[in-house]
Amino acid sequence: MLNTINNNLFYIETYGCQMNSSDSEIIISILLKKGFYLTYNIEKANIILLNTCAIREKAKVTIINRLQYLKSLTQNKNKIFGIIGCLSKIENEFVSKKLVDFSINPNSYKEIPNIINYIKQGKKINFYKLNTNKTENYENIYPFRQKNKVTAFLSIIRGCNNMCTFCIVPFTRGRESSRNPYSILTECKKLYNNGYKEITLLGQNVDSYLWIKTYNNHKIHVNFAQLLNLLATHLPFMRIRFTTSNPHDFSDEIIQSLSRYSNICKHIHLPVQSGSNKMLKLMNRQYTREHYILLIKKIKKIIPECSISHDIMTGFCHENEEDHKSTISLMNQIKYHYGYMFMYSPRPGTYAYRQLPDNVPYEIKKRRLQEIITLQKQHSYFHMKQYIGHIQEVLIEGCSKKNNMYLYGKNTQNITVVFPKKNYKIGNFVYVKILDCTSATLIGNIIKYIN
């Protein structure tokens, strides 16, 4: 029995977005049910899986360096290496260069146990299959959840239909496939009964969630706003978040749902990418600067306390100084709470890679990115100062990484709050009076325990 366990010990590292984190929990569940054993000690594992991101070139370089390092540590130890996730779909060189024994894409995770067993039998293969079935193929798998956690990611829609010219996601994850809303509700109820206090609904574009079922020639439709209403009604004591949204799909109905239910958190991650209409058109974003600003104004009018975060990409093809200034002016007009900022890097397989020149010099990209980051820090600090003296409801999520005498949690706007530990525990809801801040964190003291 001990030899079987040792032979089936697997270790998994996760890179990239929340969707990859959710996928790793699904993969662990699949492997555990097939007689494999999870270890958090990479030296003990004989199966090593890297769940990868393909959104930027840097992600690929990171994985190659990590693989080379791991391979150097495990020479002649008969370890099995696998690349899973988005990078496996577009980079077959990992197998051809013998960095790994197999690669498998996000629509085929159920096959991982079979692939590992084939390899153990001496069959060196690169298993690759794109599942074209429109039905969500993991909805009946309950993901593995770590102990002592009170927040969870939950995938509701996989894939993307938007075809932004810079984005590789539609090619790595396929077309959109929405999950049965009642299986989502069932999983949420199970999480709540197991002590979870907050869920984050995940999708490349959650706003385009649409589940359609036919009963007796009658079609039933559930869109994203209706899903939010369903979950908020049936789980009134569980916090609900979601990411990521797309501006052209963000409906008035969704705004009304956020406004109506107190347990739907008042934060929206709304990627803009650029403040220039010329750039938005080149990126094939299905909205204009004017449409985006109008949407923000509508959200703020109905939900004044709502925080807005962004994705902004600098240095995309043909971006000039006027385009860059348009992004700066948009940021100044909206004043985001925080954001994710990065330089454009061409991804093989995308329209931009094939048809548009990467013609903005690296040094200019770097300078523009730094200007955007500096401005965002100013805006973030501006917002954070507004909280000083006010009381925030916070869900305690864990110990502060910088000081183990402090706890941390999030308020409804998804902003991190830290405070002295005292006798409070992970999973408690507390009221915290904010006394100070940085550009990224609120600092305060607990004044009241809620539950």
N, C-alpha and C positions, 0 to 999 in steps of 0.2 A: 504493500500500500504506500509506504514512504517513497519508494522509487517512482511510483506512478505520480505522486504529488510533485516530487522534484522535477520530473520530466514535463510536467504540465504547468509549471509556474510561469505566469506572464506578468509583464510590467508595461505600463503605458504612459507615454508623455504626450501632453496636449499643447498645441500651439494655436494661436489665432483667436477667433471670435467665440462668443458665447455658444453659437451653434456647434462648434467643435467640442466645447466642454460637454454639451448635452449629448452629442454623438458618442463621446468616450464613455459616458455612463451607460448608454445603450449597448455598446460593444462589450463592456465589462459584464453586463447582464447576460448577453448572448453566450459569452465564453464560460461563465460560471455554470450556466445551465447545461453546458456540454461537457462538464467534468474537468474544466481547467480551474486553476487556483490563482488568485490575485496576490501579488507581492508588491510592497512599496520599496523593496530593496533591489535595485537593479543588478547587483552582483549575484544575487541568488536566482534571478530569473533566467530561464533558458529560452524564453520567447519575449522579444523586445519589440514593441509597437510604437511608432511615432505617428500621432494624428496631426496632420500638417495643414498649413494655410498656404494659399497660392496668390493672395491678393496683391503682393508686391514682390519684386525681385529679391529684396532683403530676406524675405521669409525662406526662399529657396536656399540662399547662401547659408542661412542659419542652420537649416536641416542638414545640408551637405557637411558642414563643419562638425555638427553634432554626431552624425553618423561616422565620420572618419575617426573622431575621438573615441566613440564607443567601440568601434571595430578594433582600434589599436589596443584597447583594454581587454578585449575578449578573444584575442587570437588563439586559435586551436582549442576553443572551449565549446565548439559545436552549438553555438547559439543560433536561433532563428530570428532574423530581422524582417520586419514588415513595415512598409510605408502605406498609411491609410489617409483618408481625408482628401482635400481638394488637390493637393500637389500630385497625388498618385494618378489623377485623371489626365494630366497634361505632361508629366515628366516620366517617360518610360526609361530614361537613362539610368535611373536608380537601380533597375534590375539589370540592364545591359552592361553597366559598369561594375556589376556584382557588389554594389554597396548594400543591397538588400536581397532577400530571397523571394519576396513577392511584393506586389502593390495591388491595392484594391480600392475602388472608388466608393463614394458615400452612399450609393444606391445598392450596394452588394454586401453589406456588413454581415448578413446572416451566413455568408459563405466562408467567413474567416476560420471557424473551427475545421471545416473540411479542407481548406487550403493548408492549414498547419499540419493536419494529419497526412495529407499527400506528401508534404515536404519531409515529414518524419520517415515516410516510406521510401525516400530517395527520389521522389519525383520533383525535380526542380522546374517550377512553372511560374509564369507570370499570369495569374488569373485576372482577367479583366472582362467585366460585363456591365453594360449600362442598362439598368432596369427602365424600360419605357412605359411600364404600367403606371397609369395616372393615379392609382390608389396609394395612399400613404402606406408604406410597407413596414413601419415599425410601431404602429399604434397599439398593437397588442403585446408589446414588450415593455414591462415596467422597468425603467432604468435603475441601475445600481446607485444608491445614494450613500454618501459618506455619513458616518455618525457625527453627532454634535453639530449638525447643520440645521439652520432654521429658514434658509432661503434656498430656492430650487429653480433651475431652468427647465422649461417645458416647451418642446417643439410643437407648433401648431400647423405650420406650413413649410414645405420643403421646396427648394428650387426657386427659379425666378424667370419671369417672362419679359423683363423690361429691356434687355439687350442694350444697356449703356455701352458706348463704344470702347471704354477703357476697362470694362469689368469682365473677369473670367468666370464669375459664379454661374451664369447660365450654362456654361460648357462643363463645369465640374459637378454641378448638382442637378442639372437637367431642368425640365419644365416644372411649373408650380403644381403642387399636389397638396390639397388641404385635408386635414385630419378630421375624423368624425367628432363633432362637438361634444357628443355624450361620452365618448371615451376620454376626451380632455377633462370633462367635468368629473368623471369617475376617478381619474388619476389625481386631480386636485383634491378631491375629498379624502382620498387615501393619504396624500401628503399631509393634509391638515390633521387627520386622525393620528398621524405618526409624529406630530409635534412641529411641523413646518408652519411658519407664520407668513411667508411671502413667496409668491411665484412670479417669475418673469416669463411671459409668453414670447416665444422666439420664432423668427422667420426672416429670410432675406428681405421680405416685404410683407409685414403682418397685415397691413391695410388691405391687401388684395386677397386675404383669406375669404374663401367662398366654398362652402360645402353644399353639394346638391345631391339629393336622393329622390328617387322616384318610387312612390307607393301607389299602386292601383291607378297607374297612368297620371298621377298627380305629383308634380315636382315640389319638393321642399327645399327652400334656400335658407342658409344661415350665413350671414356676412359677418365681418369682424365686429362691428358695433353690436350686433345681436349676440355674438359669442361673449363679448364683455358683459353685456346685460345679464346673460345666463349665469356666468361665473360669479359676478358681483352679488346677484340675488341669492344664489344658493350657498355662497360662502361669505357671509357678511363680515366675519371676523378675520378674514385672510386678506392681506395686502396683495394687490394685483398690479404688476408692471408689464410693459411690453417693449419690444425693440426688434427690428428697426422699421421705421416708417418711411414711406415715400411721399413727397409733397403732392404729386399728382393724383394719388389715391386716397389722400386723407380727407374724409368726408365730414360734412356738418353733423352727421349722425354719430360719428366717433367723438367729436367734440362734446356733443350733448351727453353721451355716456360718461365721459370723464367728469363732466360737471354734475351729473345726477348722483353718482355714487361716491361716498367718502372713502371707501376702501380701494378705489382705483387711484393709484398714485398720480400726483399732479406734476408729471414730468413727461416731456415728449422729446425723443431723439429724432431730429428732422434734418437729415443730411441735405446740404445745399450744393456742395462741391465748388461752386463758383458764383460770384455776383454779376458776372457778365453774360448777357443774353447770347452773344456770339459763342462763348465757350460752352454754355448750356446746350446750344444747338449742336455743336461739334461733339459733345458728349452724348447726344441723343437722350438728354433728360427731358421728360415730357411736361415741362413747365417753364415759365419765364420768371425773370427776377420780379416782375410786377405781381404775378400770380403768387409767388412765394411770400412776398411781403404782405399781400392781402390776407393770406392764410394765417400768418403770424398775428396780424392785427385782430383777426376774428377770434383766434384762440385766446389772446390776451383780454379781449373784451368780455368773453364769456367766462374765462377762468383766469382772473388777474394774477393769482398766486402761482400759476403754472410756470415751471422752469423749462427752458428750451436749450438743447445742446445740438451740436452740428458735426458733420464731417466736411472738411474743406481740403481740396487738392490743389496744389500749386504746380505750375510748370507744365500743364497739359499742352498738347500740340497747338502751335500757333498763338499761345498766350503772349500778349505784349504788355507793356506797362499800363496802358489804359484798362486792359482787362483786369490786371492785378489791382489797380486803384478802385475798380468797380467792386471787387471783393472786399477791399478795405472799407469802402463806403457802406456796403451792406452790413458788415460787422458793426460799424459805428451806429448804424440806424437801429439794428435789432438788439445789440448788446447781449450776446449769448451768455448763459451761465457757465458753460464750459464747452469743450469740443475736442475733436480728434483731427489733427492736421498732419499732412504728409506730402511728400513730393511725388509727382507722377513717375511711374516706371512702367515701360511697355510690357504687357503680358502676352506671350505667344498664344495665338488662337483668336485674339480679339480683333474687332474691326480696326481699331486704332493701330494695332501692331502691323496689320496688313496694309492699311490704306493711308495712314496719316504719319507724317514725319515727326520724330521726337526731336524737335528743332529748338528747344529752349536749353541753352547751355546749363550745365550742372551748377556752376557758381551763381547764376541768376536764380535758378530754382531754389538753391540753398538760401540766398539772401531774402527772396520773397517769403519763403517759409518762415524764416526767423522773424520777419516783420509781422506776419500773421500770428505767430506764437506770442510775441511780445504784446501785441494788441489784445489778444484773448486773455492773457494774464491780467491786464489792466481791467478788462470788463469783468472777469471772474472776481477780482478783488472788490470791485465796485458793488457787485451783488452780495458778496459775503458780508461786507460791512453793514448792509441793511438788516442783517439778522441779529446784530449785537443788541442785547437788551431784551430780545424777544424769546418766547418759549416755544420749543419745538418738540413734537412727538417723535420719538426715535425707537426703532426696533434694534435691540442690542444683538450684534452679529458675531462679536469676538473680541479678542484682546488686541490692542494697538500694537503694530509691528515695531514702532519706535520706542514704546514704553509699556512694559507689561503690567504697570500699575494703573494703566488706563484701559478702558473699553472703548469700542467704536460701534457705530451703527449708522443708519441712513434715515433722513427725514423723508417726507412724502415727495420732495423735489429731487430726490436721489443725491443729496449732498451728504458727504461724510461728516459725522459729528463725533468728537472724542471727549471723554469725561472720566474722572476718577472712578476706579473700579468699585470700591467699598464692598457691599454684600450682594450686589446685583449679578444676575446670571444671563448667559446667552439665551435669547428667546423672550426676555422680558421687554414689555413696552414701557417706556418711561418718558416723563416730561423733563426736558433739559433747558435750562436758561443759558443763553449764549453770552459769553463774556469777552471772547476774543476770536480772531480768525486769521487764517492765511489766505492765499488766493485759491486754495483747494480744500481747506478743512475748517470746520467750525469747532470752537473749543468752549466748553461750558461745564456746568455742574447740574447733577440731577436734583430736581426739586420735588418730584413726586413719582411714585411707582404706580403704574396703571394696572398691569396684570403680568 
